[in-house]
């Protein structure tokens, strides 16, 4: 209602102006030709105002997004064109070594697996060491952790221990206590097997941690 009231007021003022000009008797102004011209201009402005499309909130966000991407495209084109190749390589390697998940995802999109096939070396998701095709039969191993080892009984020349994680017993000669930092190599392994890149083949728990817990990849909310 307010918009139409303003329009009516503007039209009324225009008519008053043309009426005054026509009744003044001045021979230099043709009131008959002035009136249609004035009202036509006002009608045109009103029509353009009413027909002008208004962006919705979603359309505005989309427009801002694409304007940002357009400017980023120009910036990155100039950056890549002028940067030294070694500087680009060092920057990418540094971001990957920082274990930043966002950088890994971005570079994975830039260099898709379907186009750029994996090289021979892979990451073991159990022991988190790098292995190659010749290392599948090498040892992926974990010692019995202190937190899961219990001494069962003493013997004359040592003691017998139980690892509650793998339910294995082992004996240490000439030792009455177990410490994975000191004598774990004598107690055998809590796990010993092949390297793998498939998390479904790994039973996580105890000393066996996933890639996030081990710090291979850092996730940011």
Secondary structure as a PSIPRED ss2 file (coil, helix, strand):
# PSIPRED VFORMAT (PSIPRED V4.0)

   1 X C   1.000  0.000  0.000
   2 X H   0.000  1.000  0.000
   3 X H   0.000  1.000  0.000
   4 X H   0.000  1.000  0.000
   5 X H   0.000  1.000  0.000
   6 X H   0.000  1.000  0.000
   7 X H   0.000  1.000  0.000
   8 X H   0.000  1.000  0.000
   9 X H   0.000  1.000  0.000
  10 X H   0.000  1.000  0.000
  11 X H   0.000  1.000  0.000
  12 X H   0.000  1.000  0.000
  13 X H   0.000  1.000  0.000
  14 X H   0.000  1.000  0.000
  15 X H   0.000  1.000  0.000
  16 X H   0.000  1.000  0.000
  17 X H   0.000  1.000  0.000
  18 X H   0.000  1.000  0.000
  19 X H   0.000  1.000  0.000
  20 X H   0.000  1.000  0.000
  21 X H   0.000  1.000  0.000
  22 X H   0.000  1.000  0.000
  23 X H   0.000  1.000  0.000
  24 X C   1.000  0.000  0.000
  25 X C   1.000  0.000  0.000
  26 X C   1.000  0.000  0.000
  27 X C   1.000  0.000  0.000
  28 X C   1.000  0.000  0.000
  29 X C   1.000  0.000  0.000
  30 X C   1.000  0.000  0.000
  31 X H   0.000  1.000  0.000
  32 X H   0.000  1.000  0.000
  33 X H   0.000  1.000  0.000
  34 X H   0.000  1.000  0.000
  35 X H   0.000  1.000  0.000
  36 X H   0.000  1.000  0.000
  37 X H   0.000  1.000  0.000
  38 X H   0.000  1.000  0.000
  39 X H   0.000  1.000  0.000
  40 X H   0.000  1.000  0.000
  41 X H   0.000  1.000  0.000
  42 X H   0.000  1.000  0.000
  43 X H   0.000  1.000  0.000
  44 X H   0.000  1.000  0.000
  45 X H   0.000  1.000  0.000
  46 X H   0.000  1.000  0.000
  47 X H   0.000  1.000  0.000
  48 X H   0.000  1.000  0.000
  49 X H   0.000  1.000  0.000
  50 X H   0.000  1.000  0.000
  51 X H   0.000  1.000  0.000
  52 X C   1.000  0.000  0.000
  53 X C   1.000  0.000  0.000
  54 X C   1.000  0.000  0.000
  55 X C   1.000  0.000  0.000
  56 X C   1.000  0.000  0.000
  57 X H   0.000  1.000  0.000
  58 X H   0.000  1.000  0.000
  59 X H   0.000  1.000  0.000
  60 X H   0.000  1.000  0.000
  61 X H   0.000  1.000  0.000
  62 X H   0.000  1.000  0.000
  63 X H   0.000  1.000  0.000
  64 X H   0.000  1.000  0.000
  65 X H   0.000  1.000  0.000
  66 X H   0.000  1.000  0.000
  67 X H   0.000  1.000  0.000
  68 X H   0.000  1.000  0.000
  69 X H   0.000  1.000  0.000
  70 X H   0.000  1.000  0.000
  71 X H   0.000  1.000  0.000
  72 X H   0.000  1.000  0.000
  73 X H   0.000  1.000  0.000
  74 X H   0.000  1.000  0.000
  75 X H   0.000  1.000  0.000
  76 X H   0.000  1.000  0.000
  77 X H   0.000  1.000  0.000
  78 X H   0.000  1.000  0.000
  79 X H   0.000  1.000  0.000
  80 X H   0.000  1.000  0.000
  81 X H   0.000  1.000  0.000
  82 X H   0.000  1.000  0.000
  83 X C   1.000  0.000  0.000
  84 X C   1.000  0.000  0.000
  85 X H   0.000  1.000  0.000
  86 X H   0.000  1.000  0.000
  87 X H   0.000  1.000  0.000
  88 X H   0.000  1.000  0.000
  89 X H   0.000  1.000  0.000
  90 X H   0.000  1.000  0.000
  91 X H   0.000  1.000  0.000
  92 X H   0.000  1.000  0.000
  93 X H   0.000  1.000  0.000
  94 X H   0.000  1.000  0.000
  95 X H   0.000  1.000  0.000
  96 X H   0.000  1.000  0.000
  97 X H   0.000  1.000  0.000
  98 X C   1.000  0.000  0.000
  99 X C   1.000  0.000  0.000
 100 X E   0.000  0.000  1.000
 101 X H   0.000  1.000  0.000
 102 X H   0.000  1.000  0.000
 103 X H   0.000  1.000  0.000
 104 X H   0.000  1.000  0.000
 105 X H   0.000  1.000  0.000
 106 X H   0.000  1.000  0.000
 107 X H   0.000  1.000  0.000
 108 X H   0.000  1.000  0.000
 109 X H   0.000  1.000  0.000
 110 X H   0.000  1.000  0.000
 111 X C   1.000  0.000  0.000
 112 X C   1.000  0.000  0.000
 113 X C   1.000  0.000  0.000
 114 X C   1.000  0.000  0.000
 115 X C   1.000  0.000  0.000
 116 X C   1.000  0.000  0.000
 117 X C   1.000  0.000  0.000
 118 X C   1.000  0.000  0.000
 119 X C   1.000  0.000  0.000
 120 X C   1.000  0.000  0.000
 121 X C   1.000  0.000  0.000
 122 X E   0.000  0.000  1.000
 123 X E   0.000  0.000  1.000
 124 X C   1.000  0.000  0.000
 125 X C   1.000  0.000  0.000
 126 X C   1.000  0.000  0.000
 127 X C   1.000  0.000  0.000
 128 X C   1.000  0.000  0.000
 129 X C   1.000  0.000  0.000
 130 X E   0.000  0.000  1.000
 131 X E   0.000  0.000  1.000
 132 X C   1.000  0.000  0.000
 133 X H   0.000  1.000  0.000
 134 X H   0.000  1.000  0.000
 135 X H   0.000  1.000  0.000
 136 X C   1.000  0.000  0.000
 137 X C   1.000  0.000  0.000
 138 X C   1.000  0.000  0.000
 139 X C   1.000  0.000  0.000
 140 X E   0.000  0.000  1.000
 141 X E   0.000  0.000  1.000
 142 X E   0.000  0.000  1.000
 143 X E   0.000  0.000  1.000
 144 X C   1.000  0.000  0.000
 145 X C   1.000  0.000  0.000
 146 X H   0.000  1.000  0.000
 147 X H   0.000  1.000  0.000
 148 X H   0.000  1.000  0.000
 149 X E   0.000  0.000  1.000
 150 X E   0.000  0.000  1.000
 151 X E   0.000  0.000  1.000
 152 X E   0.000  0.000  1.000
 153 X E   0.000  0.000  1.000
 154 X E   0.000  0.000  1.000
 155 X E   0.000  0.000  1.000
 156 X C   1.000  0.000  0.000
 157 X C   1.000  0.000  0.000
 158 X E   0.000  0.000  1.000
 159 X E   0.000  0.000  1.000
 160 X E   0.000  0.000  1.000
 161 X E   0.000  0.000  1.000
 162 X E   0.000  0.000  1.000
 163 X E   0.000  0.000  1.000
 164 X C   1.000  0.000  0.000
 165 X C   1.000  0.000  0.000
 166 X C   1.000  0.000  0.000
 167 X C   1.000  0.000  0.000
 168 X E   0.000  0.000  1.000
 169 X E   0.000  0.000  1.000
 170 X E   0.000  0.000  1.000
 171 X E   0.000  0.000  1.000
 172 X E   0.000  0.000  1.000
 173 X E   0.000  0.000  1.000
 174 X C   1.000  0.000  0.000
 175 X C   1.000  0.000  0.000
 176 X C   1.000  0.000  0.000
 177 X C   1.000  0.000  0.000
 178 X C   1.000  0.000  0.000
 179 X C   1.000  0.000  0.000
 180 X C   1.000  0.000  0.000
 181 X C   1.000  0.000  0.000
 182 X C   1.000  0.000  0.000
 183 X C   1.000  0.000  0.000
 184 X H   0.000  1.000  0.000
 185 X H   0.000  1.000  0.000
 186 X H   0.000  1.000  0.000
 187 X C   1.000  0.000  0.000
 188 X C   1.000  0.000  0.000
 189 X E   0.000  0.000  1.000
 190 X E   0.000  0.000  1.000
 191 X E   0.000  0.000  1.000
 192 X E   0.000  0.000  1.000
 193 X E   0.000  0.000  1.000
 194 X C   1.000  0.000  0.000
 195 X C   1.000  0.000  0.000
 196 X C   1.000  0.000  0.000
 197 X C   1.000  0.000  0.000
 198 X C   1.000  0.000  0.000
 199 X H   0.000  1.000  0.000
 200 X H   0.000  1.000  0.000
 201 X H   0.000  1.000  0.000
 202 X C   1.000  0.000  0.000
 203 X C   1.000  0.000  0.000
 204 X C   1.000  0.000  0.000
 205 X E   0.000  0.000  1.000
 206 X C   1.000  0.000  0.000
 207 X C   1.000  0.000  0.000
 208 X E   0.000  0.000  1.000
 209 X C   1.000  0.000  0.000
 210 X C   1.000  0.000  0.000
 211 X C   1.000  0.000  0.000
 212 X C   1.000  0.000  0.000
 213 X C   1.000  0.000  0.000
 214 X C   1.000  0.000  0.000
 215 X C   1.000  0.000  0.000
 216 X C   1.000  0.000  0.000
 217 X C   1.000  0.000  0.000
 218 X E   0.000  0.000  1.000
 219 X C   1.000  0.000  0.000
 220 X C   1.000  0.000  0.000
 221 X C   1.000  0.000  0.000
